Amino acid sequence: MVHALNLTGQRTCINIKEVGLLFISHKMDVVKAVLEKHQKELDKYKPITVEKHLECRIDVGTLLITDPNDLDDRQLANNKEEYLSALTRENTQLLVNAIWELPTERVDESIVAKLPEPTTVLPRLRKPPGPRPLTKWEKFAKEKGITKKKKDKKTYDDVLDKWVPTYGFKRAEAEKDKEWVLEVPQNADPNTDMFQKKIDLRNEKVAKNEIQRMKNIVRAKKIDMPRSGYLGPEAASSNQLLTAVTVAKSSTASVGKFQSKLPKEKEARGLGVKELIPGGKRKASHITAQPEREANLDLIKSVLNKKPKLDVEKAISLQKQDERIEREAEGANRPAKKGGKKGKGSRKAVGKKPKGHQGQRAPGKKGQAGRKRR
């Protein structure tokens, strides 16, 4: 027991044993709080070792891991998000462990792991892209053994007496400072703007290089191109020109009926050509306001209720022809009469006698023998 003065100056008794117990309990609370805080920090960093019932298949070449283990239905039903996130972390940790086992090398102050060849065959929608085709100049340089030399970024100019860039926008500024005056040739107009002429020549070179670049693209894609080169989007194609010629020839009062044609000239065909020709027959559109079901029913009714058209004159002529063929067949089968008295109709028919003093009979034909006139 210890006597002591409190804040008011009064004497009090303090039990040393109780003070020690309070101090120890307070100290234990502090230690417990520190340990809990440390445990929370440790929970953030999971261990790098992962244990699985079945070994996972790892393809480091494609950074692919396949987990053949079954899912836990209880944890999936109770804590779905936490369970899936923990499972993903474990599989990712296995993949990272496999990457760290690969040989490494240093590239530009960075440690890089060289991935092996993939073992899993992944399906592709299209074939993998092949090597870029060589341009015309690259092909020529390869055949002749021409190698590209690396240019220096800056070169010393004796006229400007300083280092100027070999290429870039500052190169153009250096050219302006160098060529601040240009000489006009003797055979040129003295009023010619040589600065503008130089700009035009440079623009022509740029356009030529652009055309050559587009030719290389067309050649690489194996597309037929006219000899005149790329004509631009404003130029009409051969089909468009043929359609325009056909429409122009049909734009007459006779709808092109009496228009002469060139040898081996073709007529434009295709969708929309007949609609462009004035006066041409236009087919009715198959799209109507009538529903599809009603239109199909009307079509079926028109086919089933259609009656054949009768051509009366043609039927009569066919009947007469059949009767004539039957009579000719009966006359050919009937036996001819032998002998008999000749009647008026037995004499052979002769040409018609001409009337008196009206010329010869049937000019141009040989007359048949008949009774001589007295």
Beta strands, then each sheet from edge to edge (+ up, - down):
strand 1: 2-5
strand 2: 11-14
strand 3: 57-59
strand 4: 64-66
strand 5: 104-106
strand 6: 111-113
strand 7: 154-157
strand 8: 162-165
sheet 1: 1+ 2-
sheet 2: 3+ 4-
sheet 3: 5+ 6-
sheet 4: 7+ 8-
end
